[in-house]
Amino acid sequence: MQTSDQSAGDQSWGKPATIDGFDNDHPTALGAEQDLASGSRDGLDGADAASGIPHSYQLTAPEGITLDPVAIEAATPVFRELGLSNEAANKLMPVAADFARGITDRLNQQIVSEVQASRKAWLDSARADPEIGGPHWSRTIATAASALDALGFTRGSPFRMLLDESGLGNHPEMIRAFHKVGKAIGEDSNFTRGQSASSTRKGPAETLYPDDTPKGGH
């Protein structure tokens, strides 16, 4: 997340900010830049000038936080109703930042917990599957792994890493699919493994008439 520190005198705080996960290329009506109502240089108008309540707030983002102009627009009427000065509103920013971080951390932890639960549930289901699990489990995994190797997806390859990181390597149907591929490869003596396919591929004549194909020169 980018850091945006805005000074108390900066009148361009309402410009769209870049926030992870949101598209601000097209500002909303609330986020678009607006002309401030005429008043003093501090943004005060009419009766509010005496009380110190600004028409708009110039807020400074805590370190590591980007202020959302739409959220500021939404909070401004509340700040004014509470009679907050610009200084008082800025004192709330660190508290609001801590609150936002807490929510984000809890959401991230919830996502991690759900992913871990899914990985375990898939693995338990695969181990209990009558076709690929139980007494067949070790052979199933070995056959599926040999299929991945034969197709060029060796350990450390991007596809193998995807299976691990996403947890899909534990999914019963993924294991079942590669187990079937491994069995088919084992039964096909002509299957060309991995990247050696292009160098050992037979031509049409050799495939149709293997005994008649010349072995030497032309």
Secondary structure, 3 states (H helix, E strand, C coil): CCCCCCCCCCCCCCCCCCCCCCCCCCCCCCCCCCCCCCCCCCCCCCCHHHHCCCCCCCCCCCCCCCCCHHHHHHHHHHHHHCCCCHHHHHHCHHHHHHHHHHHHHHHHHHHHHHHHHHHHHHHHHHHHCCCCCHHHHHHHHHHHHHHHHHCCCCCCCHHHHHHHHHCHHHCHHHHHHHHHHHHHHHHCCCCCCHHHHHHHCCCHHHHHCCCCCCCCCC
